[in-house]
Amino acid sequence: MNKKSACMYCDAASEKRDSLMNKVGEYEESILYLMKDQTHKGRCVLALKEHFRELYELPREMLTTYMLHAGNVSKAITKLWNADKVNYAIYGDAVSHLHMHIVPKIMNALEWGGAFEVTNKAPVFLEPEEYDEMITMLRDELGI
């Protein structure tokens, strides 16, 4: 099995991806997901539709568009959930498909001044209707 076929972002019916996040909407080059663990309220992942591993692999126009969309998402998250700062993380060690964690932080709250935990020891899960409300708010704010 090649890396692309084993990729949770490339697999349209990925149970692993669906267990971790809910789809918010799509841009031309990427898909926005709301993480199910809402330890940091509004935390999202912006994943490319095409299978790339590194930013330097992206054609210039795609890289520019991707980063502009990441900026728009962080602005929406800041507005909707009153973030004092947004953290951005691109790892890819375990999931080798280019995706960016967009994580709102609140001053003097959990993990302020340090890196957020990708897999939190005490995750905060919401009711289905709460995720639906957050997704609707993001879609309305972003126009996606």
N, C-alpha and C positions, 0 to 999 in steps of 0.2 A: 504494500500500500504506500503510495507516495505521500509526501507531506501535505499536499493540497487536498487530497481525498480524505485525509484524516483530520482535517481542520474544522473546528466547530463553527468558524465564521463562513467557511465555504459550503458547508453542508446545510442545505435549506431546511432540513428536519432534525437539526442537532438537539438532542435531548439535554446534553450538557449545557449548551448555551441557553436553552430555554429554562433550565433549572436555576440559572444565575441571573438572568436579565429578561426584561420585556422590551419588545421593539416599540420605539416611539415613532419613527418615520425615516424617510430616505431622502438623501441628496443625490445628485447625479453620480458622485464617486464614492459615497459612503452611506452607512446606516447608523442611526443613533439608537442606542439602547439605554433604558433606565435600569440600573442595578437593583436587584431584589433586596440586597442588603443596603438599607438606607441609614446606616450609622452616621453618614454624612448626608444630610437631607438634600436630594437633588443629584447625587452622584450618578454619572452617566459614563458610557463608553461610546466612542465614535470609531467605528471599524470601517476600513476600506472594503468596497465590494470585491475588488480584484485581489488576488493573493500576492501580496508583496511582504517582504520581511523587514526591510529597512527604508528609512526616509529617502536615502540617496538613490534608491532604485526607482523612485517615482519620476515620471516625466514632469518637467518644471511646472506646466500648467496644472496638473493634477495635485502636485505638492502645494502650490499656491492656493488652489480652491479648497483643499483639505484643511489647511491651516486657517483660512478665512472662516470656514464652517466651524472649526473648533473654537475660534474666537467668538462667533455668534452664539454658540451653545453656552460658553462660559458667561457671556453677558446675560443671557436669558436666565441661567441658573442663579447668578448673582442677584438679579432683579426679583425673581420669584421667591427665593428662599433667603434673601438678605445675607449672602456670604460676605465675609470681610476680606477673603482671599480665595482664589481658586488655585488648586494644585493640578499639575498635568503630569502624567506618567506614561511612558512608552517603554515596556520591558520586552516581552516576546521570548523570554527564556523557555517558559512552559508552553505558551500558546504562540507559536511562531507565525503569526499573521498580524500585520501592522494594525494596531488599534491603540487608541489613546484613552486613558482613564482621565476623566474631568471631574475633579473632586472639590466641592465647596468646603471651605473651612470657616469656622467661627472663632473669633479672637478669644483666647483664654479658655477654650473648650477642648474637647478630646483631640489629641494629637496636634494641637496648635504649636507651631515652631518646629515641627518635625515631620517626617514622612508618614503618610497614612498607611495603614495595614491593608494590603490587597484582600486578604482573607482575615477578617476580623474575628477575634476569639469569642466575642459576644455580639453576633450580628443582630441588627434591628430589622425585623420583617414586619410588613404592614398587611392590612386586610386588602383583598383584591380591589375593592372599590376605592381605596386610597391610592393604589398604583394607577388605577384608571383616571382618577382626578389629576394626579401629577402628570400623566401622559397627555391628557387633554390640555393642561396648562402649558406644557412645553410645546405641543403642536401649535397652539394658538399664538404663543409668543414668537415662535420661529417660522410660522407659516409653512409648516411641512405636514 
